[in-house]
Amino acid sequence: MQNNRDLASWLIQRRSEIEVRMRDVLGAAAPSAGAPETETLRRFRSYSGAALVRERPGAPPIDGLRPNERRATALLRAWVQAAAEVAGDNGRRVRDSLDPLVDRFRIALRATHSGRRSAGAPRASRRAVVAAIDRVSDAFLAVDCDNGRIVDANPAAGALLGVDRDALLAVEAISFVPEESRPQWEEALDSISESEEGRELDTKMRDAHMEDLPVSVRITCFATRRRTLALVMARPRTAHARPSAVAPGANSPENRPAGPNPAVAASFEATFSRS
């Protein structure tokens, strides 16, 4: 890769290998063929190739795109990381060339969504939601009961499932559950949707590398005018499932049932009550 033109040509030649690597890393979080994020990724590939050849990035081609901005950005970064891994010793060169283009694409996507965001909850409330969720040490997922898709997650959920937390957004939660445990999850989510009664489960989840994870789960309901969310708090039941910052003991996460978090509930009230 002597210059940017060489890099652009290399990206085209190794496209399939990069795609396979990205999907290996993302597992169930990889976008489906018809997902809006797949079209976003396709346009980014074309945009980055043209920008490298011209050595002057133009305006990103985002007309008509309506992806989840956070998820789309996470997937673009996953693609760049996959390309860097495929490039081996040239990985640093790949990242240095593509990361600025990802940032330009992200900013363009955010600009198209600014009108929709301004109609939602105030920015202070959204910051409070992010801060409260991020401080929770248990894996946290907010799942839309109508379609089963994840609408929010915290870093602990990303660490548990082995992917960037933003890559989880808009993915069906059941994708991270082994087949034998899915009836139990589906029954719990149906119960939340119909009766709004909380549920506690000793069950399993599955990470991006298809490894089963025994977890203790507490599911509570949060209903708004437009939709019902299942707020899922999950904690590994075995010390080997995921390392914890707390030493095992009577009060360690591995030996304590997942419970509700008042800060998370209050923050969701502030943000999603306007949904």
Secondary structure, DSSP 8 states (H G I E B T S, - for coil): --SHHHHHHHHHHTHHHHHHHHHHHHGGGS--TTSHHHHHHHHHHHHHHHHHHHTS------TT----HHHHHHHHHHHHHHHHHHHGGGHHHHHHHHHHHHHHHHHHHHHHTHHHHHTSS-HHHHHHHHHHHHH-SSEEEEEETTT-BEEEE-HHHHHHHTS-GGGGTTSBGGGGS-GGGHHHHHHHHHHHHHH---EEEEEEEE-TT--EEEEEEEEEEEE-SS-EEEEEEEEESSTTTS--SS-SSTTSGGGS-----HHHHHHHHHHHTT-
